[in-house]
């Protein structure tokens, strides 16, 4: 399938390995992994919704293609460089799970006609604050896209054109960097092993591949994804992959289990 990406995307190697062709025009499907932008606030006001202030507590994501998919994914941000809210404020990962009850289902349904008029197909996400109030409505799924792709059964390009159900589990996407990130975007050349069985869980930001080697100059190296039926097992799986990476001065958040457990409890309490 002919696929157009929005810039140099971590999806690139995965699409090529699945037999797709990357093009600049005349594509069969256009994929953007980051949020394509927000739904204009004035459009939401016309529908009777007022966006509120506050930091993101959770993001609720659904797939849209003329109708809403029944599945609802709730994810929580790892939004600082270090644990417990310390360090630079950067999104360094997302962890989420599927839920049976969507607290904002009415909002999604009210947006159906708007997205059909736009002929939009893709993920839609609503960010909420700690009071479960909407603070932003986004086209796309941000970093959660990679977590969600852990659970699809077909090719990425096929899913993005046809949709389909996703394996319902806990899943995570974690940013892996190396010093001197975030102070410098590039550093000494890093050579990478693409022969590992863990490669399917790695999404590189920028990588040069030849017959005998693969390398990057970036300090923000890749995303690591994993899925599991419990948060505890998810934490073990994703850190096992991270620990297997041969990267000097590697950096990643190590507090998924405790931080997300607290976020999940807060979400459940707020939903009541």
C-alpha positions as CSV (number, residue, x, y, z in Angstrom):
1,X,0.0,0.0,0.0
2,X,1.2,3.6,-0.7
3,X,1.5,5.5,2.5
4,X,2.3,9.2,3.1
5,X,3.6,10.2,6.5
6,X,3.7,13.6,8.2
7,X,7.5,14.1,8.2
8,X,10.1,11.6,9.4
9,X,8.0,9.3,11.5
10,X,8.7,6.5,14.0
11,X,6.2,4.5,11.9
12,X,8.6,4.4,9.0
13,X,10.5,1.2,9.6
14,X,7.4,-0.7,10.7
15,X,5.6,0.2,7.5
16,X,8.5,-0.8,5.3
17,X,8.9,-4.1,7.1
18,X,5.2,-4.8,6.5
19,X,5.7,-4.3,2.7
20,X,4.3,-0.7,2.3
21,X,5.7,1.9,0.1
22,X,6.4,5.5,1.4
23,X,5.3,8.2,-1.0
24,X,5.0,12.0,-1.1
25,X,1.8,12.1,-3.2
26,X,-0.9,9.9,-4.7
27,X,-1.0,7.9,-1.5
28,X,-3.6,5.3,-0.5
29,X,-3.5,6.4,3.1
30,X,-2.1,9.4,5.0
31,X,-0.9,8.6,8.6
32,X,0.0,11.1,11.2
33,X,1.0,9.8,14.6
34,X,1.0,13.0,16.5
35,X,-2.2,15.0,17.1
36,X,-3.2,16.8,13.9
37,X,-4.6,19.7,15.8
38,X,-7.5,20.6,18.0
39,X,-11.1,20.8,17.1
40,X,-11.8,24.6,17.1
41,X,-13.3,25.8,20.4
42,X,-16.0,27.7,18.6
43,X,-17.2,24.5,17.0
44,X,-17.5,22.9,20.4
45,X,-19.4,26.0,21.7
46,X,-21.9,25.7,18.9
47,X,-22.6,22.1,20.2
48,X,-23.0,23.4,23.7
49,X,-19.6,22.5,25.1
50,X,-17.2,24.8,27.0
51,X,-13.6,23.9,27.4
52,X,-12.2,24.2,30.9
53,X,-8.7,25.0,32.2
54,X,-6.4,22.7,34.0
55,X,-3.6,20.2,33.4
56,X,-4.3,16.9,31.7
57,X,-5.4,14.1,34.0
58,X,-6.4,11.6,31.3
59,X,-7.2,11.3,27.6
60,X,-10.1,9.3,26.2
61,X,-9.6,8.0,22.6
62,X,-12.0,6.4,20.1
63,X,-11.7,5.4,16.4
64,X,-14.0,7.1,13.9
65,X,-14.9,6.1,10.4
66,X,-18.5,7.4,9.7
67,X,-19.4,5.7,13.0
68,X,-17.7,5.4,16.3
69,X,-16.0,2.1,17.1
70,X,-17.4,0.7,20.3
71,X,-14.0,0.5,21.9
72,X,-12.8,3.2,24.3
73,X,-9.2,3.7,25.3
74,X,-8.2,5.8,28.4
75,X,-4.6,6.8,28.7
76,X,-2.5,8.7,31.2
77,X,0.5,10.9,30.6
78,X,4.0,10.7,31.9
79,X,4.5,14.4,31.5
80,X,7.8,15.2,33.2
81,X,11.4,14.2,32.7
82,X,11.7,12.6,36.1
83,X,9.2,10.9,38.4
84,X,6.9,12.6,40.9
85,X,6.4,15.6,38.6
86,X,10.1,16.6,38.7
87,X,12.3,17.9,35.9
88,X,11.4,19.4,32.5
89,X,7.7,19.2,31.5
90,X,7.9,16.9,28.5
91,X,5.5,14.1,27.5
92,X,7.8,11.1,28.0
93,X,5.2,8.4,27.6
94,X,1.6,7.3,27.9
95,X,0.0,4.3,29.6
96,X,-3.6,3.2,29.1
97,X,-6.2,0.6,28.9
98,X,-9.6,-0.1,27.4
99,X,-12.7,0.6,29.5
100,X,-16.3,-0.6,29.2
101,X,-18.0,2.6,30.2
102,X,-17.0,5.9,28.4
103,X,-17.8,8.8,30.7
104,X,-17.8,11.1,27.6
105,X,-19.8,8.9,25.2
106,X,-22.4,11.6,24.7
107,X,-19.8,14.1,23.7
108,X,-18.3,11.7,21.1
109,X,-21.7,11.0,19.7
110,X,-22.6,14.7,19.4
111,X,-19.4,15.2,17.3
112,X,-20.4,12.5,14.8
113,X,-22.0,14.8,12.2
114,X,-19.1,17.2,12.4
115,X,-16.5,14.6,11.6
116,X,-18.7,13.1,8.8
117,X,-19.0,16.5,7.2
118,X,-15.2,16.7,7.3
119,X,-14.9,13.2,5.9
120,X,-12.5,12.5,8.7
121,X,-11.3,9.0,9.4
122,X,-9.0,8.2,12.4
123,X,-8.6,8.5,16.1
124,X,-10.2,11.3,18.1
125,X,-9.1,12.1,21.6
126,X,-10.6,14.2,24.4
127,X,-8.2,15.4,27.1
128,X,-9.8,16.0,30.6
129,X,-8.6,17.6,33.8
130,X,-8.8,16.1,37.3
131,X,-12.5,17.0,37.5
132,X,-13.3,15.1,34.3
133,X,-13.9,18.4,32.5
134,X,-12.9,18.7,28.8
135,X,-9.8,20.8,28.2
136,X,-9.1,19.9,24.6
137,X,-10.5,17.8,21.7
138,X,-7.9,16.5,19.3
139,X,-7.6,14.8,16.0
140,X,-5.3,11.8,16.5
141,X,-4.0,9.9,19.5
142,X,-0.6,11.3,20.1
143,X,1.8,8.9,21.7
144,X,-1.1,6.6,22.5
145,X,-1.1,5.6,18.8
146,X,1.9,3.4,19.3
147,X,0.4,1.8,22.4
148,X,-2.8,1.0,20.4
149,X,-0.8,-0.4,17.5
150,X,0.5,-3.1,19.9
151,X,-3.0,-4.6,19.8
152,X,-3.9,-4.6,16.2
153,X,-4.0,-7.9,14.3
154,X,-3.5,-6.6,10.7
155,X,-1.0,-4.3,9.1
156,X,-0.8,-0.7,10.3
157,X,-1.9,0.7,6.9
158,X,-4.8,-1.7,6.6
159,X,-6.0,-0.7,10.1
160,X,-5.8,3.0,9.2
161,X,-7.9,2.4,6.1
162,X,-10.4,-0.2,7.3
163,X,-10.3,0.0,11.1
164,X,-11.0,-3.0,13.3
165,X,-11.0,-4.1,16.9
166,X,-7.9,-3.8,19.0
167,X,-6.7,-6.3,21.6
168,X,-8.1,-5.1,24.8
169,X,-5.4,-4.9,27.5
170,X,-3.1,-2.5,29.3
171,X,-0.5,-0.9,26.9
172,X,2.2,1.6,27.2
173,X,4.5,3.8,25.1
174,X,7.7,5.1,26.7
175,X,10.2,7.6,25.3
176,X,13.8,6.4,25.5
177,X,16.5,9.0,25.2
178,X,20.2,9.4,26.1
179,X,22.3,12.1,27.7
180,X,22.5,15.1,27.0
181,X,18.8,15.0,26.2
182,X,16.9,17.4,26.6
183,X,19.8,19.9,26.6
184,X,20.9,18.8,23.1
185,X,19.0,17.2,20.2
186,X,22.0,15.4,18.8
187,X,25.2,13.8,20.1
188,X,27.8,11.2,19.1
189,X,26.6,8.6,16.6
190,X,24.8,5.7,18.2
191,X,24.9,2.3,16.4
192,X,21.8,0.1,16.8
193,X,21.0,-3.6,16.6
194,X,17.9,-4.2,14.5
195,X,18.2,-8.0,14.6
196,X,16.7,-8.3,18.0
197,X,13.2,-9.9,18.4
198,X,12.3,-6.8,20.5
199,X,12.5,-4.6,17.3
200,X,8.7,-4.9,16.8
201,X,8.3,-3.0,20.1
202,X,10.8,-0.2,19.1
203,X,9.8,2.9,17.1
204,X,12.9,5.0,16.2
205,X,12.6,8.7,15.7
206,X,15.3,9.0,13.1
207,X,17.4,6.1,11.9
208,X,19.8,5.5,8.9
209,X,19.9,1.9,7.8
210,X,22.4,0.3,5.4
211,X,23.1,-3.4,4.7
212,X,25.5,-3.7,7.6
213,X,24.5,-1.1,10.2
214,X,21.9,1.2,11.6
215,X,22.6,4.4,13.4
216,X,21.2,7.7,14.7
217,X,22.6,11.0,15.9
218,X,19.6,12.0,17.9
219,X,19.5,12.0,21.7
220,X,15.8,11.3,21.7
221,X,16.3,7.7,20.3
222,X,13.0,5.8,20.2
223,X,9.7,4.8,21.7
224,X,9.3,1.4,23.4
225,X,5.8,-0.2,23.5
226,X,4.3,-3.1,25.3
227,X,1.0,-4.7,26.3
228,X,-0.1,-7.0,29.1
229,X,-3.3,-8.0,30.9
230,X,-2.2,-6.2,34.1
231,X,-0.3,-3.1,34.9
232,X,2.2,-5.1,36.9
233,X,3.1,-7.3,33.9
234,X,3.0,-4.4,31.6
235,X,5.7,-2.6,33.7
236,X,7.9,-5.8,33.7
237,X,7.6,-6.2,29.9
238,X,8.4,-2.7,28.9
239,X,11.3,-2.4,31.2
240,X,12.7,-5.7,30.1
241,X,12.8,-4.3,26.6
242,X,14.4,-1.0,27.8
243,X,17.1,-2.9,29.8
244,X,18.0,-4.9,26.7
245,X,18.9,-1.8,24.7
246,X,22.6,-1.2,24.3
247,X,22.6,2.6,24.8
248,X,25.2,4.5,26.9
249,X,23.7,6.9,29.4
250,X,20.1,5.8,28.5
251,X,17.2,7.7,30.0
252,X,13.6,6.7,30.5
253,X,10.9,7.0,33.2
254,X,11.1,4.1,35.7
255,X,7.9,4.7,37.7
256,X,5.2,3.4,35.3
257,X,3.6,1.0,37.8
258,X,3.2,3.4,40.8
259,X,2.4,6.6,38.8
260,X,-0.2,5.1,36.5
261,X,-1.8,3.1,39.4
262,X,-2.4,6.4,41.2
263,X,-3.7,8.0,37.9
264,X,-6.1,5.0,37.4
265,X,-7.4,5.3,40.9
266,X,-8.0,9.0,40.5
267,X,-9.8,8.4,37.2
268,X,-12.1,5.8,38.8
269,X,-12.9,8.1,41.8
270,X,-13.6,11.1,39.5
271,X,-15.9,9.0,37.3
272,X,-18.2,8.1,40.1
